[in-house]
Amino acid sequence: MPKINPFGFGVLPLDAGSFGSIQCIVVGDLPLKIVWQYPGMNDSNSGVTITQIAPQVSLLTIPSVASHNVGNYTCIAKNIAGMDSFVAPLIVNVLPHIIPFSLEEEISYGESAQLTCHVSKGDRPLTITWSFHGEDLSSHMGITTTKLGERSSILTITSAMAAHTGNYTCTASNKAGTSSYTTPVLVHGIFSLNVLPHINPFYLDDEVNNGDSVQLNCHVSKGDKPLQITWSFHGEDLSSHLGIETTKLGDRSSVLTITSAMAAHSGNYTCTASNRAGSTSYTTAIHINGIAMKNKYLWKE
């Protein structure tokens, strides 16, 4: 009966982008059949290569490990006397992924502006920082940055002026590495006050998978204070909806957070801003992709 020598990817998790390999060595009578079962085994883009280097040895390599490679890798050996199997888990430190962000509308002198940096993927703990033309923003007048949970940071310009024009960069770091995203802000003209609230359009740039975190930022850039900002899901108030939180951020913003997305969270989300002059609403749709699991043995009898 065949016997597989224990193997593994190592004691510590692998960093995303690094090389990974395991070798399945079998002790037993020939002829032997050695096959592998692993995540994405039916996907030609999995990045996994299998090489039979001897009748009793099979080598599995991953030149650049990624989050989709995480899971259990099973070597299965079979001969006329029976079969044996051994499982090695692969854990990957995933790089931060920042959802692209920008200002949808022009910013005029005196208006408020807000940028939301949300890290939808990546291992925790995360460090999120902002810079303006490469300089840390902590010393920049008229700009504040606010940490919101473990995966988000919001940059707010309370009253825009010409000096605020430039490139704003959000940088997210974890033990796997660093990712950055930069967007320009242009401040111009003289602002003439609009009485009705005006909501900056918001939406999700990336597709959302089951288990991802999701965040929507409703920012009222124009309109007299005091303002009341509320959220609804298919027309129903969100205060009673499980798994969703809304957080007031200053006088002009409210952030909706889904900690771990599931199919039931798919639908239309509406932010409504009200003041003495009236109400304004903006609605965006969220679709949560499902997960299909495949588990097969690749036998060639």
C-alpha positions in Angstrom: 0.0 0.0 0.0 1.5 3.4 -0.9 2.6 5.8 1.8 3.1 9.6 1.3 5.8 11.4 3.1 4.5 14.5 5.0 5.0 17.9 3.2 4.0 21.5 3.5 4.4 25.1 2.3 6.3 26.1 5.4 5.5 27.2 9.0 4.6 30.8 8.1 2.1 32.1 5.6 3.4 33.1 2.2 3.3 36.7 1.0 1.2 37.4 -2.0 3.4 37.3 -5.1 6.0 35.0 -3.6 7.0 31.5 -4.9 5.4 28.4 -3.4 6.0 24.7 -3.9 5.4 21.3 -2.4 6.7 17.9 -3.3 4.7 14.7 -2.9 7.1 11.7 -2.4 5.5 8.3 -2.3 6.9 5.1 -0.9 5.2 2.0 -2.5 5.2 -0.5 -5.3 5.1 0.6 -8.9 3.2 1.4 -11.0 1.9 4.4 -9.0 -0.6 7.0 -10.0 -0.2 10.4 -8.3 -2.8 13.2 -8.7 -3.5 16.5 -6.9 -6.6 18.2 -5.6 -6.3 22.0 -5.0 -8.3 25.3 -5.2 -9.1 26.3 -8.7 -7.9 22.9 -10.2 -10.4 23.3 -13.1 -9.3 26.9 -13.8 -6.5 27.3 -16.4 -5.5 30.6 -14.8 -4.9 29.2 -11.3 -1.2 29.6 -11.8 -0.5 26.1 -10.5 2.0 23.8 -12.3 2.3 20.1 -11.7 5.4 18.2 -12.8 6.0 14.4 -12.4 9.8 14.4 -11.8 10.0 10.6 -11.0 7.6 7.7 -10.9 7.3 8.2 -7.1 7.6 12.0 -7.0 5.3 14.8 -8.1 6.1 18.5 -7.7 3.5 21.3 -7.4 4.6 24.9 -8.0 3.0 28.3 -7.8 5.3 31.0 -9.2 3.3 33.9 -7.7 0.8 33.0 -5.0 -2.4 35.0 -4.7 -5.5 35.0 -2.6 -7.3 32.6 -5.0 -4.6 30.0 -4.2 -5.5 29.9 -0.5 -6.8 26.5 0.6 -5.9 22.8 1.0 -3.6 21.0 -1.4 -4.1 17.2 -1.4 -1.7 14.7 -3.0 -3.4 11.3 -3.7 -1.3 8.2 -4.5 -2.8 4.9 -5.8 -1.4 1.5 -6.7 -2.8 -2.0 -7.0 -2.5 -2.4 -3.2 -4.6 0.7 -2.3 -4.3 4.4 -1.9 -3.0 7.2 0.5 -3.5 10.9 0.6 -1.9 13.9 2.4 -3.2 17.4 2.8 -1.1 20.7 3.1 -2.8 24.0 3.7 -1.7 27.2 1.9 -2.1 30.5 3.8 -1.4 33.7 1.9 -0.8 37.2 3.3 -3.1 39.2 1.0 -2.0 42.6 -0.2 -4.5 45.5 0.5 -6.9 46.4 -2.3 -8.2 50.0 -2.4 -11.5 50.6 -4.2 -10.9 53.4 -6.7 -12.4 56.7 -5.5 -12.8 60.2 -6.9 -14.8 63.4 -6.7 -17.8 63.1 -9.1 -18.4 66.8 -9.4 -16.5 70.1 -9.5 -15.5 71.7 -6.2 -16.0 75.4 -5.8 -14.5 77.8 -3.3 -16.0 77.4 0.1 -17.6 74.0 -0.5 -17.0 70.9 1.5 -15.4 67.9 -0.1 -14.8 64.3 0.9 -12.8 61.3 -0.3 -13.3 57.8 1.1 -10.6 55.2 1.0 -12.0 51.8 1.6 -9.8 48.7 1.6 -12.1 45.9 0.5 -9.5 43.1 0.6 -6.3 42.4 2.4 -5.1 40.9 5.7 -5.5 42.8 9.0 -4.1 44.7 10.8 -4.1 47.5 8.2 -2.5 50.9 8.3 -4.3 53.6 6.2 -2.7 57.0 5.6 -3.2 60.0 3.4 -0.7 62.3 1.6 -1.0 65.5 -0.5 1.6 65.8 -3.2 3.7 63.2 -1.3 3.5 65.0 2.0 1.7 63.6 5.1 -1.6 65.3 5.6 -1.5 65.6 9.4 0.1 69.0 9.0 -2.1 70.4 6.3 -4.5 73.1 7.4 -8.2 72.7 6.7 -8.1 69.0 6.0 -9.0 66.2 8.5 -8.7 62.4 8.2 -10.9 60.1 10.1 -10.4 56.3 10.6 -13.7 54.5 10.2 -13.5 50.9 11.4 -10.5 48.7 10.4 -10.8 49.1 6.6 -11.7 52.8 5.8 -10.4 56.3 6.2 -12.2 59.5 5.1 -10.5 62.7 4.1 -12.6 65.9 4.6 -12.0 69.4 3.3 -14.3 71.5 5.4 -14.1 74.7 3.3 -12.3 74.3 0.0 -9.8 76.9 -1.3 -7.4 77.1 -4.1 -4.5 75.7 -2.0 -6.4 72.5 -1.7 -6.1 71.8 -5.4 -3.8 68.8 -6.1 -3.3 65.1 -5.9 -4.5 63.1 -2.9 -3.1 59.6 -2.2 -4.4 57.0 0.1 -1.9 54.3 1.1 -2.9 51.0 2.8 -0.3 48.7 4.3 -0.2 45.3 5.9 2.3 42.6 6.5 2.0 41.5 2.9 2.9 44.9 1.4 1.5 48.3 0.4 -1.0 49.6 -2.1 -1.8 53.2 -3.0 -4.5 55.1 -5.0 -4.3 58.7 -6.1 -7.0 61.1 -7.3 -6.9 64.8 -8.2 -9.0 67.5 -6.7 -9.5 70.8 -8.4 -11.0 73.8 -6.6 -12.2 76.8 -8.6 -14.7 79.6 -8.8 -16.7 81.3 -6.1 -19.4 79.3 -4.5 -23.0 80.5 -4.5 -25.0 78.8 -1.8 -27.6 76.3 -2.8 -30.4 75.9 -0.3 -31.5 72.3 -1.2 -29.2 69.5 -0.1 -27.0 68.1 -2.9 -25.7 64.5 -2.6 -22.5 63.6 -4.4 -23.2 60.5 -6.5 -21.8 57.3 -5.0 -21.4 53.7 -6.2 -19.2 50.6 -6.0 -16.5 50.5 -8.6 -15.6 46.8 -7.9 -17.7 43.7 -7.9 -18.6 42.4 -4.5 -18.2 38.8 -3.5 -19.7 36.9 -0.6 -17.9 37.7 2.6 -16.3 41.0 1.3 -16.8 44.2 3.2 -18.7 47.0 1.5 -19.0 50.7 2.2 -21.0 53.5 0.7 -20.4 57.2 1.6 -23.2 59.7 1.3 -21.7 63.1 1.3 -23.9 66.3 1.1 -21.5 68.8 -0.4 -24.1 71.6 -0.7 -27.1 72.7 1.3 -28.0 74.7 4.4 -27.5 73.2 7.8 -28.9 71.6 9.9 -29.1 68.5 7.7 -30.7 65.1 8.4 -29.2 62.1 6.5 -30.9 58.7 6.5 -30.5 55.4 4.6 -33.1 53.0 3.3 -33.0 49.6 1.7 -35.7 49.0 -0.9 -37.7 51.8 0.8 -37.3 50.4 4.3 -35.4 52.2 7.1 -32.0 50.4 7.6 -31.9 50.7 11.4 -33.6 47.3 11.7 -31.6 45.5 9.0 -29.1 43.0 10.3 -25.5 43.1 9.3 -25.6 46.7 8.1 -24.4 49.8 10.1 -24.8 53.5 9.4 -22.4 56.0 10.9 -22.8 59.8 11.0 -19.6 61.6 10.1 -19.7 65.3 10.8 -22.6 67.5 9.7 -22.6 66.5 6.0 -21.8 62.7 5.7 -23.2 59.3 6.6 -21.4 56.0 5.9 -23.1 52.7 5.4 -21.1 49.6 6.1 -21.7 45.9 5.4 -19.1 44.0 7.4 -19.6 40.7 5.6 -21.6 40.7 2.4 -24.1 38.0 1.6 -26.8 37.5 -1.1 -29.5 39.0 1.1 -27.7 42.4 1.0 -28.2 42.7 -2.8 -30.5 45.5 -3.7 -31.0 49.2 -3.9 -29.6 51.5 -1.2 -30.9 55.1 -0.9 -29.4 58.0 1.0 -31.8 60.9 1.7 -30.7 64.3 2.9 -33.2 66.8 4.2 -33.1 70.4 5.5 -35.6 73.2 5.8 -35.7 73.7 2.1 -36.6 70.1 1.2 -35.2 66.7 0.5 -32.8 65.1 -2.0 -32.2 61.3 -2.5 -29.6 59.2 -4.3 -29.9 55.5 -5.0 -27.3 53.0 -6.0 -27.5 49.2 -6.5 -25.4 46.5 -4.9 -25.1 43.0 -6.3 -23.4 40.3 -4.2 -21.8 37.5 -6.3 -22.2 34.0 -4.9 -19.5 31.4 -4.4 -19.5 28.1 -6.3 -17.4 25.4 -4.7 -15.9 22.5 -6.8 -14.3 19.4 -5.3 -13.2 16.6 -7.7 -10.6 13.9 -7.9 -8.9 13.9 -11.3 -8.7 10.1 -11.8 -7.8 8.8 -15.2 -8.8 5.1 -15.0 
